[in-house]
Structure formats: C-alpha cells, structure tokens
Amino acid sequence: MKTCVILVFWLVSAPSRTTDAKEISITTIEEEPYTMTRGSELEGFCIDLLSQLSQKIGFRYDLHLVKDGRYGAIDTSGKWTGMIGELVRGEADLAVAPLTVTAARERFVDTTTPFMQTGLSFILRNDVTSARSSVGVMSPFSRDTWIGIFIAFLLTAFCMFLVGRISPSEWAEPDTDDHSLTFSHSLWYLMGSLTLQGAGPHPKSPSGRLISTIWWLFTILLLACYFSSFSLMMYTSNKQMSIQSFEDLANQDVIDYGTVRSGATMMFFKYSNNPVHRKIYQHMEHKKSFVSTMEEGVRRTQEGNFAFIGEAVSLELAVARYCTLTRSQDVIGMRSYAIAAPLGSPLVKNLSIAILKLSESGELKYLHDKWWASSCLPTDRTQLSPSLQPHDLLGLFLFLVVGSSVGLLLALTELLSRARNQTKDGKVGSSGLCRLCYDQKCLNCRPAAS
C-alpha cells in the first residue's frame, strides 16, 4: 500500500519536476505592441501573456527573436521559414506571437486555444475618406493662411498710403486733394486687384507702381494656388470619399494598396475564390505593392495614396497611435491568434486550459486594454488637413514683403531727390516732409512762385 502511494505521488509530481528541470525555448517576433524591445529587455502583450502562462503552469523559458524576422511560410524549396520553420526544425518549443491559425500551418504544428480573435481590414489616411461637405470655399487655405493673407492685405495698403504721402509724384495740387492715395483708396485699389479688376485712383509714382505691380503678381499667384488646391480637393473628394469597403477599394484606381509579403493575409487573397478578393490580389501582384513589414505599410499609408491591408486588431493599434489614420469598418476572413508548438507537444493542452482561464477571469481583456490604449498625438492633426499652410506660401509672402520694402525705399529716394532739387533752385519749402501732415495748412507745402 505504501509503495502505491509513493508511485502515485511520483506520477503526479513528475510533470512539474520535468517542466522545472527543462528550460523551454520560445521564439517570438518583434511587432508592436505584442513584442517590443526596450533596451535589453522585451515587453508587450505577448510578453505579459507568457509571464501569466508560466506562472499558472509553472515552467521556465528562454525567449529569443526569430532569426529571419518572419512569421512562417513555405519557400520555393518547400521548407518553412520564420517561427514555424524553427518549430518544425526543433529549434524552439513554442512560438508566442500574433501567429494566425491557418490550415497550412496546422498540418505541421499544433496550436493552442486562440488568445485573440480578429479579421482582415484596411487603413487609410483620414483625408482620403473625408466627406464631400468638408470641401468649402475656405478649404483650399488653412485658417492661419487666411489670417496671413488678410494681414498682408492691410500692410500692403498701408505701404501704398505711405507712398502717397512720401512720394512727390503722388502729391496733388495744393487745393485739390481728392485724387491722392488715402488709406481708404489704397484698400479699395488692392481689393479690386483681388478680383482682377482695376479700381482707381491708380498710383502715379514709380514707387507706387512698383508696389502695385508686386501686389498684382502676388494676387495672380495666390489665386492660382487657391484654384489648383480647390480643384485637387474636389477631385480627391469625388474619387476617394466612397472607399469604405474592400469592394470599393478594388473598384478604384486612385490609391494603391498592399499587404505584408508571404503573410497569412496575402495567402488569404491569393487562394480566395471570391472575385473581389482575387481582383485585390491580382492588383497587388501586378503593382508589386507588397511591403516587408507592417511598420512599412503604416508608414506608406501615412504618406498618402496607399491603403494597408492587415489584421484588424493590429490596424486598431496603428489608428490609436496615429491620428491621421482611420480603419475601415469592413472586416472579412475572421481568424484567430494562437500559440504554436511542434506536433505532439505535451504543452499544448495545459496552455489551452491556462488561456481559457485567463479569458474567463478577464485578464486577456485587461492586457488588450493596457497595450492598445490610445496615444494619438495632437500634433499629427496638422498633417491631416490638405489645405495649404502658411509655410507652403512662404516664398509668395516673402516676395510681397521684399517688393513693398523696395517700393518704400524708392519713395524715400524720390522725396530726398525732390528736396535737393528745390534747394538748388532756391524755391521756398526746402522740405516736403510736411506733406505727411497734409491736413494742416502748411504754407511750405506750396511751391514758390517762379
């Protein structure tokens, strides 16, 4: 009887002693937020999940990143690459990563109960899916640009007003000031040029005409920028606002799209019998629009004119990180992530039970909320608007500032030249500066009788 008790105790305790004695080799892949490198340590959803599982089952492990940086696919020689390849070759005991469960992989490895459910979707820039109503009269320029244009309008009018007071060529006859360039006349003249219509009085001095010419060139180039931006926004609104599903994506030719090469997503579209899915794969194959990693796909999407196709749960993270991106609500090809092990591994059963316990206790939901928390940066929203920003028109504003400054200097030169000539001729009123106070009846302003 005593011998039987000892035997039963040995059998019960044997698995734990075996597990503790052997250090399990685990392979993973670096992908945010599942596994990320922070200095010499690894962190992320999969790292926390692995820690929870090791505590529940009781095993020690050695974690390493997959050598070729791939999930796993069959190459041209018929051999598995990536994490699946390491399991098949016996180089690892487990693969803990966002590894999609597929029929091809199930033939060569065993998988646990899924720890996450997902599907296929795609992400776009927010401005690609913007509504038509957002394209208004003010849309081609940003708010800051409109403010800059208004300030430039007032400053240029003030410059013309100063030229009218300084330049002797703009002075009217002593008792007829009706035709001088007052500030209100300057505003009206510049407003007329904005509509490409002449409005008097016109400048008569070289300095006034120079500022007028600079303003007209500024206006023509500004209107050209406005209408080109408005036309582009209307075109993109008409072409891209309806991309809400995979069918919309397949039936347009405005933006390109792609997915990770040799991944489960690519295989789904390659072997699908759905005509829309086949059309999407043929487009990606023809355009060679596949990307090497998800990070590359997200980066190309942020740059514009590209839609990245991937697992919805991974795309949700990109949307949470970058305010310029949005995910389509169309989700196809439901799939799941699970832990993989070599065929016949005794670890699969215990891991599946532990994953179910974590799910029932809410631990998996807690880990998801922890690593998928939104950290959308407000600064990213400045990149969202397709409107022209002030820095886009910086050269145009500098052109106006330089031209107006030269006009003022020319007006001063005219004034000094006039004063010098009057002094040489012995005329009364050696200084024309009193013209700046034309409301005062200054006798010196009147030319001396010849």
C-alpha positions as CSV (number, residue, x, y, z in Angstrom):
1,M,0.0,0.0,0.0
2,K,2.8,2.4,0.9
3,T,4.5,1.6,-2.4
4,C,1.4,2.5,-4.4
5,V,1.1,5.8,-2.6
6,I,4.7,6.7,-3.4
7,L,4.2,5.7,-7.0
8,V,1.1,7.8,-7.4
9,F,2.8,10.8,-5.7
10,W,5.8,10.4,-8.2
11,L,3.5,10.3,-11.2
12,V,1.6,13.4,-10.1
13,S,4.7,15.4,-9.3
14,A,6.7,14.2,-12.3
15,P,5.4,16.6,-14.9
16,S,6.1,19.7,-12.7
17,R,9.6,18.4,-11.9
18,T,10.2,17.7,-15.6
19,T,8.9,21.2,-16.5
20,D,11.1,22.9,-13.9
21,A,14.1,20.9,-14.9
22,K,14.0,21.8,-18.6
23,E,14.0,25.4,-19.8
24,I,11.6,25.9,-22.7
25,S,12.9,27.6,-25.8
26,I,10.4,30.2,-27.1
27,T,10.6,32.1,-30.3
28,T,8.8,35.4,-31.0
29,I,8.8,38.2,-33.5
30,E,9.2,41.9,-32.8
31,E,5.9,43.7,-33.6
32,E,4.2,46.5,-31.7
33,P,2.5,46.0,-29.2
34,Y,3.0,42.2,-29.0
35,T,6.7,42.2,-28.5
36,M,8.9,45.3,-28.4
37,T,12.5,46.0,-27.5
38,R,13.2,48.4,-24.7
39,G,16.9,48.5,-24.1
40,S,18.0,44.9,-23.4
41,E,14.5,43.8,-22.3
42,L,11.4,42.7,-24.2
43,E,7.9,43.9,-23.4
44,G,4.5,43.9,-24.8
45,F,1.2,41.9,-24.9
46,C,2.8,38.6,-25.7
47,I,5.5,39.1,-23.0
48,D,2.8,39.7,-20.4
49,L,0.8,36.8,-21.7
50,L,3.8,34.5,-21.5
51,S,4.5,35.6,-17.9
52,Q,1.0,34.8,-16.9
53,L,1.1,31.4,-18.5
54,S,4.4,30.5,-16.9
55,Q,3.0,31.3,-13.5
56,K,-0.2,29.3,-14.0
57,I,1.5,26.2,-15.5
58,G,4.9,26.5,-13.8
59,F,7.7,26.5,-16.3
60,R,10.9,28.4,-17.0
61,Y,11.7,29.6,-20.5
62,D,14.3,31.2,-22.7
63,L,12.9,33.8,-25.1
64,H,14.5,34.9,-28.4
65,L,13.5,36.7,-31.5
66,V,13.1,34.8,-34.7
67,K,16.3,34.9,-36.8
68,D,14.8,35.8,-40.2
69,G,12.1,38.1,-38.8
70,R,9.2,36.2,-40.4
71,Y,6.1,34.5,-39.1
72,G,6.3,31.5,-41.3
73,A,5.6,30.5,-44.9
74,I,6.8,27.8,-47.3
75,D,9.6,29.0,-49.5
76,T,10.4,27.9,-53.1
77,S,12.4,24.9,-51.8
78,G,9.4,23.6,-49.9
79,K,10.8,24.5,-46.4
80,W,9.2,26.6,-43.8
81,T,10.6,30.0,-42.9
82,G,10.2,32.1,-39.8
83,M,8.8,30.9,-36.4
84,I,7.0,28.0,-38.0
85,G,10.3,26.9,-39.5
86,E,12.0,27.0,-36.1
87,L,9.3,24.8,-34.6
88,V,9.4,22.3,-37.4
89,R,13.2,22.0,-37.2
90,G,13.1,21.7,-33.4
91,E,14.9,24.9,-32.8
92,A,12.1,26.2,-30.5
93,D,9.5,24.6,-28.3
94,L,6.9,27.3,-28.6
95,A,6.1,30.3,-30.8
96,V,4.4,33.1,-28.8
97,A,3.3,35.8,-31.2
98,P,0.3,37.2,-33.1
99,L,0.5,34.0,-35.2
100,T,-2.5,33.4,-37.4
101,V,-4.0,29.9,-37.3
102,T,-4.2,28.6,-40.9
103,A,-4.9,25.2,-42.4
104,A,-1.4,25.0,-43.9
105,R,0.3,25.7,-40.6
106,E,-2.0,23.2,-38.7
107,R,-0.5,20.4,-40.9
108,F,3.0,21.0,-39.5
109,V,2.5,22.4,-36.0
110,D,0.0,22.2,-33.1
111,T,-1.8,25.3,-31.9
112,T,-3.5,26.2,-28.6
113,T,-6.9,27.8,-28.0
114,P,-6.8,31.2,-29.6
115,F,-6.0,34.1,-27.3
116,M,-7.3,36.7,-29.7
117,Q,-9.9,36.9,-32.5
118,T,-9.6,39.2,-35.4
119,G,-10.3,39.6,-39.1
120,L,-8.9,41.4,-42.2
121,S,-9.4,45.1,-42.8
122,F,-7.5,48.1,-44.2
123,I,-6.4,51.5,-43.1
124,L,-6.3,54.8,-44.9
125,R,-5.5,58.4,-44.2
126,N,-8.4,60.3,-42.8
127,D,-8.4,62.9,-45.6
128,V,-8.9,60.0,-48.1
129,T,-12.3,59.2,-46.6
130,S,-13.3,62.8,-45.9
131,A,-16.9,63.7,-46.8
132,R,-17.7,66.0,-49.8
133,S,-19.3,68.6,-47.5
134,S,-15.9,69.3,-46.0
135,V,-14.7,70.9,-49.2
136,G,-15.9,74.5,-48.9
137,V,-14.9,77.9,-50.3
138,M,-12.4,78.4,-47.5
139,S,-10.9,74.9,-47.6
140,P,-8.1,75.4,-50.1
141,F,-6.3,77.6,-47.5
142,S,-5.9,76.8,-43.8
143,R,-7.1,79.3,-41.1
144,D,-3.6,80.5,-40.5
145,T,-3.1,81.1,-44.2
146,W,-6.2,83.2,-44.5
147,I,-5.1,85.3,-41.5
148,G,-1.7,85.8,-43.1
149,I,-3.4,86.9,-46.4
150,F,-5.5,89.5,-44.5
151,I,-2.5,90.9,-42.7
152,A,-0.6,91.1,-46.0
153,F,-3.6,93.0,-47.5
154,L,-3.6,95.6,-44.7
155,L,0.2,96.0,-44.6
156,T,0.4,96.5,-48.4
157,A,-2.5,99.1,-48.3
158,F,-0.6,100.9,-45.5
159,C,2.6,100.9,-47.7
160,M,0.7,102.4,-50.6
161,F,-0.7,105.0,-48.2
162,L,2.8,105.9,-47.1
163,V,4.0,106.1,-50.7
164,G,1.1,108.5,-51.4
165,R,2.3,110.8,-48.5
166,I,6.0,110.5,-49.2
167,S,6.5,110.4,-53.0
168,P,6.3,113.9,-54.6
169,S,4.8,112.3,-57.7
170,E,1.7,111.4,-55.8
171,W,1.1,114.9,-54.4
172,A,-2.0,116.6,-55.7
173,E,-2.3,120.3,-56.5
174,P,-2.4,122.4,-53.3
175,D,-6.2,122.9,-53.2
176,T,-7.2,119.5,-54.8
177,D,-6.5,116.6,-52.6
178,D,-9.4,114.5,-53.9
179,H,-7.1,112.3,-56.1
180,S,-4.4,111.5,-53.5
181,L,-3.8,107.9,-52.3
182,T,-5.6,107.9,-49.0
183,F,-5.7,104.7,-46.9
184,S,-9.3,104.0,-47.9
185,H,-8.4,104.5,-51.6
186,S,-5.5,102.1,-51.1
187,L,-7.7,99.4,-49.6
188,W,-10.2,99.8,-52.5
189,Y,-7.5,99.6,-55.1
190,L,-6.0,96.4,-53.6
191,M,-9.5,94.9,-53.2
192,G,-10.1,95.5,-56.9
193,S,-7.0,93.7,-57.8
194,L,-8.1,90.6,-55.8
195,T,-11.0,90.3,-58.3
196,L,-8.6,91.0,-61.2
197,Q,-10.5,94.3,-61.8
198,G,-8.9,97.7,-61.9
199,A,-10.0,100.3,-59.3
200,G,-8.9,103.9,-59.1
201,P,-7.1,106.0,-58.2
202,H,-4.0,104.4,-59.8
203,P,-0.5,105.1,-58.4
204,K,1.4,107.7,-60.4
205,S,4.9,107.5,-58.8
206,P,7.4,104.8,-59.8
207,S,7.4,103.5,-56.1
208,G,3.6,103.3,-56.1
209,R,3.6,101.5,-59.4
210,L,6.2,99.1,-58.2
211,I,4.2,98.1,-55.1
212,S,1.1,97.9,-57.3
213,T,2.9,95.5,-59.7
214,I,4.2,93.4,-56.8
215,W,0.7,93.2,-55.4
216,W,-0.8,92.2,-58.7
217,L,1.8,89.4,-59.2
218,F,1.1,88.3,-55.6
219,T,-2.6,88.2,-56.3
220,I,-2.3,86.2,-59.6
221,L,-0.1,83.6,-58.0
222,L,-2.3,83.4,-54.9
223,L,-5.4,82.9,-57.0
224,A,-3.5,80.2,-59.0
225,C,-2.7,78.4,-55.7
226,Y,-6.2,78.7,-54.5
227,F,-7.9,77.3,-57.6
228,S,-5.4,74.5,-58.0
229,S,-5.8,73.5,-54.4
230,F,-9.6,73.7,-54.7
231,S,-9.7,71.7,-57.8
232,L,-7.5,69.0,-56.3
233,M,-9.6,68.8,-53.2
234,M,-12.8,68.4,-55.3
235,Y,-11.2,65.7,-57.4
236,T,-10.0,63.7,-54.4
237,S,-13.3,64.2,-52.7
238,N,-15.2,62.8,-55.7
239,K,-12.8,59.9,-56.2
240,Q,-11.9,58.8,-52.7
241,M,-14.8,59.6,-50.4
242,S,-16.6,56.3,-51.2
243,I,-13.7,53.9,-50.2
244,Q,-15.4,52.2,-47.3
245,S,-15.2,48.5,-48.1
246,F,-12.9,46.0,-49.9
247,E,-15.2,46.2,-52.9
248,D,-14.8,50.0,-53.1
249,L,-11.0,49.5,-52.7
250,A,-10.9,47.0,-55.6
251,N,-13.1,49.1,-57.9
252,Q,-11.0,52.3,-57.8
253,D,-7.6,53.2,-59.3
254,V,-6.8,56.4,-57.4
255,I,-4.8,55.0,-54.5
256,D,-2.6,51.9,-54.3
257,Y,-2.9,49.2,-51.7
258,G,-0.9,46.2,-50.4
259,T,-0.2,43.9,-47.5
260,V,2.8,42.0,-46.0
261,R,4.5,39.7,-48.5
262,S,4.2,36.0,-47.8
263,G,2.0,36.5,-44.8
264,A,-1.3,34.9,-43.9
265,T,-3.2,37.9,-45.3
266,M,-1.5,37.6,-48.7
267,M,-2.3,33.9,-48.8
268,F,-6.0,34.6,-48.0
269,F,-6.4,36.8,-51.0
270,K,-4.2,34.6,-53.2
271,Y,-6.3,31.4,-52.7
272,S,-9.7,33.0,-52.2
273,N,-12.5,32.2,-54.6
274,N,-14.2,35.5,-54.1
275,P,-13.9,37.6,-57.3
276,V,-13.3,40.8,-55.3
277,H,-10.6,39.2,-53.3
278,R,-8.9,37.7,-56.3
279,K,-9.0,41.1,-58.0
280,I,-7.3,42.7,-55.0
281,Y,-4.5,40.1,-55.1
282,Q,-4.0,40.5,-58.8
283,H,-3.7,44.2,-58.3
284,M,-1.1,43.8,-55.6
285,E,0.8,41.3,-57.6
286,H,0.8,43.4,-60.8
287,K,1.7,46.6,-58.9
288,K,4.3,44.9,-56.7
289,S,2.7,46.8,-53.8
290,F,3.6,44.3,-51.1
291,V,5.5,45.5,-48.1
292,S,8.1,43.8,-45.9
293,T,6.7,44.6,-42.5
294,M,3.6,46.1,-41.0
295,E,5.6,49.2,-40.0
296,E,6.4,49.9,-43.6
297,G,2.7,49.5,-44.6
298,V,1.7,52.0,-41.9
299,R,4.4,54.4,-42.9
300,R,3.3,54.3,-46.6
301,T,-0.3,54.8,-45.5
302,Q,0.7,57.9,-43.6
303,E,2.4,59.3,-46.6
304,G,-0.8,59.1,-48.5
305,N,-2.2,57.4,-51.7
306,F,-1.8,54.0,-50.1
307,A,-4.1,51.6,-48.2
308,F,-2.6,48.9,-46.0
309,I,-4.4,45.6,-45.6
310,G,-3.9,43.6,-42.4
311,E,-5.4,42.0,-39.3
312,A,-8.0,44.4,-37.8
313,V,-6.6,44.1,-34.3
314,S,-3.2,45.2,-35.4
315,L,-4.6,48.0,-37.5
316,E,-6.6,49.3,-34.5
317,L,-3.2,49.9,-32.8
318,A,-2.0,52.0,-35.7
319,V,-5.1,54.1,-35.6
320,A,-4.7,54.5,-31.8
321,R,-1.1,55.7,-32.4
322,Y,-1.6,58.0,-35.4
323,C,-4.4,60.5,-35.6
324,T,-4.1,60.7,-39.4
325,L,-5.3,57.1,-39.9
326,T,-8.7,55.5,-39.9
327,R,-9.7,51.9,-40.2
328,S,-12.4,50.6,-42.5
329,Q,-15.4,49.0,-40.8
330,D,-15.5,46.2,-43.3
331,V,-13.9,43.1,-41.8
332,I,-13.6,39.9,-43.7
333,G,-11.9,36.5,-43.2
334,M,-12.3,36.1,-39.5
335,R,-9.2,34.4,-38.0
336,S,-7.5,34.0,-34.6
337,Y,-4.1,34.2,-33.0
338,A,-2.7,31.3,-31.1
339,I,0.4,29.9,-29.6
340,A,2.1,27.3,-31.8
341,A,4.2,24.2,-30.8
342,P,5.7,21.2,-32.6
343,L,3.4,18.4,-33.5
344,G,2.6,16.2,-30.5
345,S,3.9,18.7,-27.9
346,P,2.6,18.0,-24.4
347,L,2.5,21.7,-23.6
348,V,-0.5,22.5,-25.9
349,K,-3.2,21.1,-23.6
350,N,-2.0,22.9,-20.5
351,L,-1.5,26.1,-22.4
352,S,-5.0,25.9,-23.8
353,I,-6.6,25.5,-20.4
354,A,-4.5,28.3,-19.0
355,I,-5.6,30.6,-21.8
356,L,-9.2,29.8,-21.2
357,K,-8.8,30.7,-17.5
358,L,-7.2,34.0,-18.4
359,S,-10.1,34.8,-20.7
360,E,-12.7,33.8,-18.2
361,S,-11.1,35.9,-15.5
362,G,-10.8,39.0,-17.7
363,E,-7.0,39.0,-17.8
364,L,-6.8,38.9,-21.6
365,K,-9.2,41.9,-21.8
366,Y,-7.1,43.8,-19.3
367,L,-3.9,43.1,-21.3
368,H,-5.6,44.2,-24.5
369,D,-6.7,47.5,-23.0
370,K,-3.3,48.0,-21.5
371,W,-1.4,47.7,-24.7
372,W,-4.0,49.1,-27.1
373,A,-4.5,52.3,-25.2
374,S,-4.7,55.3,-27.5
375,S,-1.7,57.6,-27.6
376,C,-2.9,59.7,-30.5
377,L,-0.6,62.7,-30.8
378,P,-2.4,66.0,-31.3
379,T,0.5,67.3,-33.5
380,D,-0.4,64.7,-36.1
381,R,-3.6,66.5,-36.9
382,T,-1.7,69.3,-38.6
383,Q,-0.7,66.8,-41.2
384,L,-4.3,65.7,-41.8
385,S,-5.6,68.9,-43.5
386,P,-5.0,69.0,-47.2
387,S,-5.3,72.8,-47.1
388,L,-2.3,74.9,-47.9
389,Q,-0.4,76.0,-44.8
390,P,1.4,79.4,-44.4
391,H,4.8,77.6,-44.9
392,D,3.5,76.4,-48.3
393,L,3.2,80.0,-49.4
394,L,6.2,81.4,-47.6
395,G,8.0,82.3,-50.9
396,L,5.0,84.2,-52.1
397,F,4.7,86.2,-48.8
398,L,8.5,87.0,-48.9
399,F,8.1,88.2,-52.5
400,L,5.4,90.7,-51.4
401,V,7.4,91.9,-48.3
402,V,10.6,92.5,-50.3
403,G,8.7,94.3,-53.1
404,S,6.9,96.5,-50.7
405,S,10.1,97.4,-48.9
406,V,11.8,98.3,-52.1
407,G,8.8,100.5,-53.0
408,L,9.1,102.4,-49.7
409,L,12.8,102.9,-50.2
410,L,12.2,104.2,-53.7
411,A,9.6,106.6,-52.4
412,L,12.0,108.0,-49.9
413,T,14.6,108.4,-52.6
414,E,12.1,110.4,-54.7
415,L,11.4,112.6,-51.7
416,L,15.0,113.3,-51.0
417,S,15.7,114.0,-54.7
418,R,12.8,116.4,-54.8
419,A,14.0,118.3,-51.7
420,R,17.6,118.5,-53.1
421,N,16.3,119.9,-56.4
422,Q,14.1,122.5,-54.7
423,T,17.1,123.7,-52.6
424,K,19.3,124.1,-55.7
425,D,16.6,126.0,-57.5
426,G,16.1,128.4,-54.4
427,K,12.4,127.6,-54.0
428,V,10.6,128.1,-50.8
429,G,9.8,125.0,-48.7
430,S,13.0,123.0,-48.7
431,S,11.4,120.0,-47.1
432,G,8.5,118.1,-48.5
433,L,8.1,116.1,-45.3
434,C,5.3,118.4,-44.2
435,R,3.2,116.6,-46.8
436,L,2.8,113.8,-44.2
437,C,0.6,116.2,-42.2
438,Y,-1.4,117.4,-45.2
439,D,-4.4,118.1,-43.0
440,Q,-2.5,121.1,-41.6
441,K,-2.4,124.1,-43.9
442,C,1.3,124.2,-44.2
443,L,2.4,127.1,-46.4
444,N,5.7,125.5,-47.0
445,C,3.9,122.8,-49.0
446,R,3.0,125.2,-51.6
447,P,5.6,125.6,-54.4
448,A,7.2,129.0,-54.6
449,A,6.2,131.3,-57.5
450,S,8.6,131.3,-60.3
